[in-house]
Amino acid sequence: MINRKVGIIGAGAVGATAAYSLAMMGTCKEIVLFDIAEGIAQGKAIDIAQATHYAPQPSIITAAESPADVKDCDIIVITAGVPRKGNMTREDLLVINAKIIKSVTQDVVKYSPNAIIISVSNPLDVMTYAIHKITGWERNRIVGMAGALDGSRMAYQIYKKLGYGAGQTGALVIGDHGQNMIPLPQKVHVGDVPTTDLLSDEEFQEIIERTKNGGAEIVKHLGTSGYYGPGRAIAHMVEAILNDSRTVVSCSVLLDGEYGYSNVTAGVPVILGKNGVEEIVQMTLGTKTREKFKVSVESIQEGIEILEKNGFCN
Ligand code: APR
């Protein structure tokens, strides 16, 4: 890929950190930021562009004045949305963000018709589903960023328990990007050693709980959600696609019979390459994990019903 142009819609904390991470790795020729709030994309683009002076490879970082300027991108990352406020229900948030996603996605279809979309806005799996319905594109071209982040949070918890193996630990989390996510620490290895030889059942339980609360723990300290972890996880997925590296990453994808479900998005391991989702990896799940996966999928389906009730899937 010569032109490697990435558009980031929503230049808030996560979008800008993804841009910074990509710029520091020199992954793209060009990154264009857009945000509805005046000045945000412009200010962050200038700041990141100046940081590229010390990057290993040059990249051009610009701000778009309008959605029409985010054009002909190879990849579009969508982080646009609003956070949940005190008096909002989950349903309120879902409908507000779905409206934003709808207008943003319609622009992507118009101005970057050949792109692969990485969706990031929450509720993640439901917004990824909405993007499928709004675009009508082949399912390999739309991929939700969830497992890449939750998996890195699980690997961190494993490292904290063991005190070794940083960067050598698997990162397998499936299901939804919420309270019913399914971290699978017992399925991964540290170096080449299975974690089942290193950790007890009790320790696995702790790792699972801490992974699920990984986002909330950061909010507790910072008063806002994390952005370095999400930003880097997005960049990891962009790199896999642009480099056609066929890397296995858990992502939220539209299932069509895989794992026994259809017409629903959920997190499963996939192979990421130049076409986006090259293949969905079919793991064998044990009985307990299958039950958890069912609960997880049902929670996503509830969100999809709200989308349908509000006319976002027509
Ligand atoms: N078009 C473009 N940008 C928009 C639009 C829109 N229609 N609506 C909102 N935005 C922008 C906001 O102005 C804001 O700058 O999206 C940005 C979101 O950034 P933050 O509020 O800083 O949120 P952030 O922490 O980056 O999270 C973004 O990722 O992990 C998820 O739950 C998170 O949905 C949230 C998203």
Boltz pocket constraint, residues with backbone or C-beta under 6 A from the ligand:
constraints:
  - pocket:
      binder: B
      contacts: [[A, 9], [A, 10], [A, 11], [A, 12], [A, 13], [A, 14], [A, 15], [A, 34], [A, 35], [A, 36], [A, 37], [A, 40], [A, 79], [A, 80], [A, 81], [A, 82], [A, 83], [A, 100], [A, 103], [A, 104], [A, 120], [A, 121], [A, 122], [A, 225], [A, 226], [A, 227], [A, 230]]
      max_distance: 6.0
